[in-house]
Amino acid sequence: MKTVNLNGQWQFLPDPDSEFNIKSATEVLMKGFISASGVSVVSGSSAEEKVSAVSEVSGRTGSEGSFAEIPSNWELHGLKNFNGTVWYAREVEIPPLQDNEEVFFIFNGVDYISDLFLNGVKLGSNEGYFAPFIHRAVSGALRVGKNLLVLRVNSPFEEPGTVWPLRKKTIKGVLNHHDCRPGGWDLERGQDCNTGGIWNSVKMVITSGAIAENVKITYEFLSGGAANVIVFATLLKSQNNLGFENVRAEITAPDKRKFIFGNTVRSESGVVEVSLCALLEGIELWYPWDVGEQKLYELTLFWEQDEIYRGKFGLRSLELESDGRFFINDKELFLRGTNIIPEQLLSTLSRERIAKMVQMMREAHINSVRVHAHVTRPEFYEACDEAGILVWQDFPLQWTHDDSPEFKDNAVRQIKKMVRHLYNHPSVAVWCCHNEPGEQVETLDVALEKAVRSEDHYRIVRRASNYEEHAYDGWYWGDYRHYAGAPMGPLVTEFGAQALPGVDSLQGFLLSIAPPYDWDEWRYHNFQPDQTFNIARVDKGANLKEFSENSQKYQADLLSFAVHNYRRRKGRGITGVFQFMFIDCWQAITWSVIDYFGVPKLGYHALQQAYDPLLLSVFYRQNRYFRRSMLNFEIWVINDLYESFSECRIELLLNDTVLVEIKDFDVEENSNLHFGQDYFNKTEIPLNTPLGAATFEVHLYSKDQLLRHQTFPAEIVELE
């Protein structure tokens, strides 16, 4: 087996009206290769006339050669806000093949519809942006030596008003329509920053054996700490070498033990379905970070002597009770979650940026993340596997889409691809078919839920995340103090408020940075003035710095108040919350708690405090007192950890003097203790307390160890 990396320089040819065919496109593309090599080009062909029109769109002429470094979204190689078709081409060198060898081309991410040609012969097509695909080179198309590989990529502009935004046909979720992407809901500009292009790696494989198209690792728990593991593999086999072949699997356990098993399979066509079974004893389970360790196994598959697959997986059980409680490996878990759209242009999302995001989630005590209405890069899921962060995975449907049978069939095909693509990640715990579908939850989404369940019998499947579990009190309606009632439970999958980034970040993408602000520019970057000024009532202040500070304080106050009130109802009807959202996917003003440049807002620190697995939650009911007034507090100790704390006590102090002491209680694992007003309302503010500013402190101890503490400002006034 020989693998050739095809990343690097590819020529590209914009075709905004999709007028080229493979013959005319090839003619232009070949001129680009000749021009780039320094050989003179003869002009005057019919294709040359088309290139002249294309140059007005791209700013370059194909006859001069336009090259881009692949992988890359086309937005990044000069085609700003371009919608339509782009032809990509590169020369590939194919050596003389042995009698049984075949050639395969593997694309790990192309957005959105593609057709692959080799020397003008079509090899295959694909629709969908997130899943890898493989095309086999037919023998009649191959040449020894240089070959021209051409990929036609179409990422369309959907007709505003008639198709976009309410009857969309493309399946890209938030990458094509959302209020956190370039242009937001704007009919004319809401499809800016098209994500089309070859956004992930490309390679060529030459083999007389097989390559793995899909590998699915399932397992069944047995008594005595054992599990049956069954590996299902779809292999693309050289059609020139049919007969009996050996397929071998090797599983490496977290403790480095190896389990080797295999089978002899008979291949009678170019596609082989293989199933291999092994008994694993002394198994180790995968847990979220706040419950246990992240034990990962590694599977390697061999076809004869060739390694054809290597990937990690984990063993864990998942349950969702009828009351909304979530269990992993028989341990209940309160979901402290967030929503994430890591990046609009996936080719720019590096491992380093992903690692930083996951690190900041862990530091904010987040144990679960909802990949919001899209599928992101594979490296993100790998990072969540390693870090122990559970993933709620949405299918890329955002709001309403086309109602036709053709669209439904396409969506069913693509949602099955999503499940197969991400199946082996232990972090992926939930599949969700549609975000905010409205009435399509009873039509389109029924078929999607059925399709997911046909592919995966083990994970939790949600038909949709709809409006009735998205609590936006204090932003789209009402007052954030409504969160005192913990609305829209038991599992709240969106809540939050917008906040401006800091001044330095705003100056990095806005022209209008001093009053009076250009609200149209701000709206393009997703700012919502009506909600900011008329519902949240954020004060603009005298300058941008004050405006940003006021906006961030409002978001932080809302998040803190909401999360504390939801968590106080742990075990009493609330099973988890997913704040919206974690980080911006472009230079924007949104609900994120970290801006696009990686700078945390005040809301991040509020979330970090409120998501503490061992939470000392104080309802500070009153901050102004007369002398001899009775204290007005409630306190909860909420423990999401599977660790208990004995001989605990709570101290409430005013100006360093202990007023209340609650002693001799234990904080059990996975528990929620409530100390109501009766513990405090019989104690008065001492008569000798100085008037003016004062400080309350609440301390939680286990024996002599200070576990948690909080401080609250107060004012002592005279009764006149």
N, C-alpha and C positions, 0 to 999 in steps of 0.2 A: 504494500500500500504506500502510495506517495501523496502527500498533501502539499498543495501550493497556496500560499497566502496571496489573495487577489486584492487586498487593500492597497491603497496608494493612489496614483494619478489615473483618473478616468476622464475622458472627454465627455462634455455634456452639451446637448443641443436643446434649447427651449422650443417648445411647440405649443404656444398658448391656445390655439384653436384646434389642436389635434388634427392638423392637416397632412402631416407626413405619414407615409407608409414605410415599411422596412426598406424598400428599395431606395426611395428618395432620401430617407434619413441616412442610410448607409453611404450614399454618394457624398453627402455633406460631411459626415463624420470621417470618412476616409481622407477627404481633403484636409481636415484638421490634423490628422496624423502625418500626412505628407508635409503640410506647412510647418508643423512642429519640428520635423526632421530637417528642415532647411531646403527642401525641394520645391521648385516653383509650382504654382497652382494655375491651372487653366480655368478661366471664368467663363460665364455665359450660359451655363446649363439651366434647366428649369428649376432644379433644386437651388441654384445660386440665387434665383429671384426670391424664393421663399426665405432664404437666409437673410436677405436684406430686410425683410419685414420683421424677422425674429430679432434682429439686432436692435430694433427700437425698443423691444421689451427687455432684453437682457443687458443692453449696453455693450455687447460684444458681438463679434461676427464669427459664426462657426467656421467660415473659410479661413480665419486666422488661427483657429484652434482655441477653444475654451476648456480649460482643464480644472478639475477640482480634486481635492484630497478626499478619498472615500475611506471610511464612512463619514457621511455628512448630510444633514438636511439641506435642501437646496437654498433655503433662506440664507445659509451661511456662505454660499459661493456666488453671491452677486444677484440672486433672483429674489429680491425683496418683495414681499407680498404678492408673489407669483402664484397663480392658480392655473392648473391645466396639466399639460404633458411635458415631460423632459426625457430625452433620449440620452442614455449613458452608454459609453463604449470604451473598451480597452482591448489591446491585443494580448492573447494568451499563447504561450509556447507549449505545444503538445509533442512529446517525444514519440518515437515509434512504439506502438503498443504491442505487447505480447498477445498471443492468440485469444486468451481468456479475459483480457483487461477491458474495463469500461471506464468512462469519464463521467463524474457527477459534479454539478455546481451547487454549492450550498450558500444560501442567503439567509443571514440571521436576523434581518429586519429591513423590510422595504415598505414604504408608506406611499401609495395605498394599493393601487391596482398595478400589476406588472405583467409584462410579456417578455420572455427571454428568447433570444435568437443567437444561433451560432452560424457564422458565415451565411446569414440570410435565411436559415432554416429555423422555424419556430420549435422550441423545445418544450414550452409549457407556459401556463399563466397562474397567477395567484391574486387573491383579493384579501385584504386585511393587513393592518400595519404591524402587529405585535408578534406574530408567530414565525419561527424559521420555516423555510421550505427548501426542497431539493428538486432539481431537474436533472434528468438523465440525458446525456448527449447521445443522440441517435447516430448510428455508424455512418450514415450517408452525409452527415454534416461535418464530420471530423476531417482535418487535414494534419499531416505530419508537418511540424514547424509552426509558423505563425497562423493564428486563427483570430477572427474578429468576433468578440463577444459583445452583444448589444442588448441592453435592457431598457425597454420602454416603461416609464413610470408615469402613472396618471393619478393626481390628487386633485379632484375637481373643485370648482367653485359652484356651490349650490345656489340656485336662483333665489334671491332674497324675496321674501313675501309669499312665494308659491311653494317653495321647497324648504328653504332655511328661514326661520329656525324651527318651525313646528312640524315639518314633514320630512325631516332629514333622511337621506338614503345612505350616507357614509356612516360607518361604524367606527368612530374615533372618540366618542364621549367628549370629555372636557377639552381635548386637543382641538376640537372643531367648533364647539359651542359651549360657552360658559361665561360666568361673570367674573372669572379670575384669569382670563386669557386676553391677549391684545384685542381691543375693540369692544369686548363684552357683548352686550345685546344689540349694538348698533347695526342696523340693517345693511348699511353700506360698508362698514369697516370691521364688522364682527368676525369676518373670516380672514382677516389679515394674519400675517406670519403663518402661512400654510406650512404644515409639518412634512410635506412630501420630500421624498428622496431616499437614498440608500443610507439609512441611519445606523446600521450595524454591520458587522464584518462579513466578508465574502471569501470563500475559498473554493478551490478545485481539488477533488480527490480522484486519483487514478488507482483502480484496484481490480484484481481478479476475484476478490472475495465479496464482502458485503459492507454496507455502512448502515448505521442506526438512524432510522427516520423518527422513531418514537420509542421510549422505554418507560414503562409504567411499573412501579414497585408497590405491590400490595402485601398485606400481612394480616395474620389472624393470631390473636393471643391465645396461648394454651396455659394450662395449669403448671405450676412449678417454675415460673419465671422463664418460659420458653415462648417462641413464636414461630409459626410457619410463614416464610417469606416466599411469595410467588412473583417472579419477574416476567412480565409480558413485554415482548419486543417486536416491533415491526421493522424488518430489515429490508433494504433495497439491495438486491443481489445481482451480481454480474449474470446477464442472460447467456453469456458465452461459456458458462462453467456450471451446468446443472448437474445434480446428483446428490450424494450424501456428504454432509460436512459436519464438523464438530463445533458446537457452540459451548463455551465455557464461561462461567461466572465466578467471580471472586469477591467475597464480602469481607471487608476489614472492619472489625468491631472497634469501638472507642478505646478498648484496652489492648488493641493491636492483634487480638486473635483473628485468625483467618478461617473462613468457611468457603470451601471450593466445591463447586458442583457444576454439572453440565448435561448435555444431551447430544445425540446425533440426529440431525434433521435432514430431511430430503427436500431439496429445492427443485421445483418443477416449473417455476416461472421467475420473473424478476422481483417478486415481492414474497418474503417469507415471514410468516407469523410464528414466533417462538414463545414457549412458556417453560420456565425453569423453576424448580421448587427446592427450598432448603429449610432445614430445621435449625433455628438459632436457639441455643441454650444460654442461660445466664444473661438474659437481655438487659440492656440499660435504656432508660426512657429519656425522651426529650421533654423539657419543661420550659415554660416562660421563665425569664430571669429572676423574678421575685418569688418563684415557687420551688425551683430546683435548677439542676444543671442542664446544659445543652449537649446531650450525648448524640453524636452524629456518626453514622456508619457510612462507609464508602463502597460503592458497587463498581466493579470493572468488568466489562464484557469483552470476550475475545471470540473472533471468528477464525478458527484454526489458530495461527500464531499472531494475527493482527488484533491490536486493541481497537475496538470500535465504539466504546462508550466508557466514560468515567463520570460518576456523579455521586453526590452525597444525599443521604436521606435519614430520617429519624423515625422512631417508633413512639407513638402516643395515641391515646384514645380521646375522643371528643364527645360531649353530650350537651344538649340544650334542653332543659326541662320545660314543661308547659308554662311554668310561671316566669320563664325568661332567665333562670339561673344557668350559668355556664360552668361546665366541669371539664377539666383536662386530667387524664389519668386518675379519675375519681376524686380529684381535689377541686373544690369550688373556687372560682376565680372571679373577683370583681374586676370588670374591664375598665381600666383607666386609659382611655383611648384618645386618639387624634385622627384627623383626616390629612392626607398628604397628596399633593401633586408636585413631585420633586422638580420637574423641568418641562417646559413647553417643547423644546427641541432636544430630543432624546440623545442625539449624537454627542451633545456637549456634557452629558451627565457622567462624570468620571467616577471611578472607584473611590477616589479620595473625597470627592464631595459627598458621595453616598455614605462613606464611613463617618464623615463629620455629622451628617444628619442623624444617623443612627446613634452615634455617641450622644448627641444633644437630646434625642428622645429618651435614652437611658438616664441621662442626668436630670431630665424632667420627670422621672419616675413613671414614664409611659410604658405600659406593658402590652399595648395593642394598637395597631395602626390600620386605618381604613385607606386603602389605595383607591382614591376617589374617582369613580366613573372612568377609569382607563386602566391599561396595563402598562407598567413602566419597565425599565431595563431589568434583565435577569439578575444582574449584580445586586440590585436592591433586595430581592428575595433571598439571595445567598447571604447577604449581610444580616437580614432579620433571622435567618436560621442560626447563624453564629452568635448573634446577640441575645436570642431568646425573646424576640418581640413577635407576638401573634399578628397575623395579617388577616384582615377582612378584605377580600378581593372583589371589587366591583367589575362587572362586564362594562365595556365602553359604550353604554347607552345613557345619554343625559337628556332629560326632559322627553318630549314626544318625537316620534319618528313616523316614517311612512307606514300606512296601514295595509299595504298590498301583500298578497301571499308570497310574492317574489322576495320582498324584504324579509318577511318572517323566515323563509327558508334560508336566506343568506345569514341572518342572525343566528339561527339554530346551528348552522355549520360553524360559524365563527366562535360561538360560545363553547362548543365542543372542543375546538382547537385550543381555547384558553385553558380549559380544564386539563387537557393532555399536556399542554406546555408547562404548567406550573404544578402538576400533580405531585411530584416527589418532594416538594418543599414541606418540611414538617411545620414551618411557621404558618403556612396558609391553613386557616381553620374554617373560614366562612366563604362561601360563594354567594354573591348577590347579583341578581340578573339585570337590575335596572335602577337608576337613581331618579327619583321624583317623576315617575311615569304618568301620574294622573290616572285617567281611566284605562290606559293601556295595561295596567296591572291585571285587569280581568280578561285581556285578549292576548296580545303579543307575549306578555310575560308568563302566561300559563304554559305556552309551548316551550319557552326558554327554561323554565324551572324543570319541566319534564326532561328536557335534553340534558341538563346538568345531572339530574339524578340517574340518568341512564349511564353516565360516565363515571360517577363517583357515588358509592354507597356509604361512605364513611364520614364525610364532612357535613357540616351544617349548611343547608341551602336556604337562602332567603329569596323569595320571589322578587322583592323590591325593597328599597329603602324609600319610603314615601313621606309625604308632608306631615302625616300625623305623628311621626317620631322625630321631627326637626323643630326644635324649640328655639325660636328667635325672639323671645321676649326681650324688650329693651333695644331691639334693632329694627325689626320689621313691624312690631306692634308693641304697645303697652310700655311697661316699666320693668327693668331687670329685677326689681324686688319681687316680681311674680314668681321668680325661681324659688322663693320660700315654700311654694307649694309643690316643688319638684314635678313640673308638668311633663307630659308626653312620655312617661315611663311605660314599661319597666326598663327598656334599653333605648337610650336617647342617642341617635346616631349623627346629629348635627346640632350645634348651638354655638353662639359666639357673637362678636361684633367686630367691625372694621377698626383699624388703628393706623395712623400715618407712620411710616418709617421715620427715623431720625433725620435731622436736617442734612447731614452729609450724604445720606443715601438718596434723599429727595433731589438734592442738587445734581446727583449723578444721572437723572433721567428726565426731570421736569425743566422746562424753560420758564414757566410761570411760578416763581418762588417768592414773590412779594405781593402783598395786596395792592390793587384788586386782582384776585387770582383768575386765570383763564379756566373756568369750570369745564369747558368742552375738552380741553387738554387733560384735565384731571379725570373726567369721566372716561376718556379713552383708556386711561390707566386704572380703570375699575372703581374709582372713587364714587361713593353714593352720597351726594349732598343732602337729599331729602331726609334720609334716615339719620345722617350725621347731625343735622341742625334741628330737625323738627321732631324726631323721636328721641334720639340720644341727647340732643340739646348740648352738643359739645361747643364750647366757646372758642372762637377763632383766635382770641388773644390779639396782641398788638403786632405780632410778627410770626414767621413760620416756626420758630423754635417754640414759642408758647402754644401755637396751634398743635404741633406735634406732641408736646408734653401733655396737653389737655386730652387729646385724642387717645394717647396711650394709657393715661390714667383711667379713662372711662372703660376701655377694654379690660384692663387689669382688674378694676373693681367688679365689673360684670362677671368675669371668669371666676374670680375668687368666690364671689357670693353664690354663683350657680353651682360650682363644684362642691363647695362645702355643704350646701343644702341637699344636693343629690346624694353625696356620700353619707350624710347623716341618716339616710333611709336605706342604707345597706341592710339586707335581711328583712326589710320592711317594705318591699315592693319595687326597689330600684336595684338593677343588676349590673349596670355599667353605663358609661357615658363616653361619647366621642366628640371632643371639641373640634370646631371647624375654624381655621385649619392651621397646619404647622408652619409651612414655609411657602414663600411666593415662588411660582414657577416662571415668572418674568418680572421686569421692573414695574411694580404695581403698588397700589394702595388697596389692601384687601383685609380679610379676617385673619390673616396669618399672625403668628406670634414671633416669627423670625422673617426679616425681609430677604429679598432676593440675593443680597450681598452677604448674607449669613449673620447679620447683626440682630441680636435678640431685642425685642420690645419689652416694655414693662410687663405685658401679658405673659411672656414666657416665664418670668420669675414668679408671677402669681400662680401660673399653672404648676410650676415646679413645687411651690409650697403646698398647694391644695391637693396635689397628687402624691404627696408623701405617703408611702405604704403604711406607716404608723402615724396617723394623723391626730393631733390634738386640735379639735375643732371647737372654737369658743364662739357662742352666740353672744356678742357684746351688745346687749339689748339697750344700753343707756350709757352715754359718755359724759353726762352732766349731772351732778348730784348736789343736794344740800347736805350739810352736816346732819347726821342722824337719819338720813334717808337709808332705806333698805337696799341691799345689793340686788342687782337685776341681771343675772347671768344664767346661761345654760352651757353645759360642756359635754362633748362627746369624745370618746377615745375609740378610734376606728382602726382596727388592725387587719390589714390585708395579708400580712405575712403568715407563714406557717412556722411561727416562733412565738412562744408565750413568754410573759413577763410576770414575775411573782412579787408579792409584798409591795404592791404599788401604793402610791399616795399622790394626791393633787394638792398643791398649795396655791392659794390666791392671795396676792400681796397688793397692798396700796402703799406706795412710797416706801418700799422695803419692809413694811410691817405685815406679818401674816394675819389675815382676817378670817380665812376659812381654810381648814385642813380636812381632806377626805382621805381616810386611811384604810389599810388592810383589805385591799381588793387585788384580784389577779386580772391581768389582761390575757385572755386566752387567744390561741391562734385563730385567725379568720373570725374575728368577733367585732361587735359594736356595742359599746357601753354608753349609756346616757345618764348624766347627772342633771336632773331638772332643777327648776327654780326653787324647789323646797330645800335644796342644799344651801341656798344662798340668801333667800329673802327673809331670813330671820336674823341676819347680821346687818348692822347699820354702819354707816360711815362714822368713824369716831369724832366726837365733839371737838377734839383738839387738832383735827386735821387742818393744815394751813389752807387758806383760800388761794385760789388761782390754779395754775397748771399742776397736774398730778399724773402719776403713772401707775396703771394696774399691770401686774405680771401674773401669769399662770404657769406653774411648773408641774411637770409630770415626772415622777421618780419611780424607779424600781430599786427597792432597797436604798442604797445611797447613790445610785447612778442616775444622773439627770438625763432622761430620755428625750424630752421635748419641752420647749417653753415658747410662750408668746407674750408680747408687750403691747399695751394699748394706752393711748393718751386719754386723759380725762381732765375735767375742770370741776373744781369745787367752788360753789358760789354761796352767797349769803341769802337767806330767805328774808326779804324785806317786808 
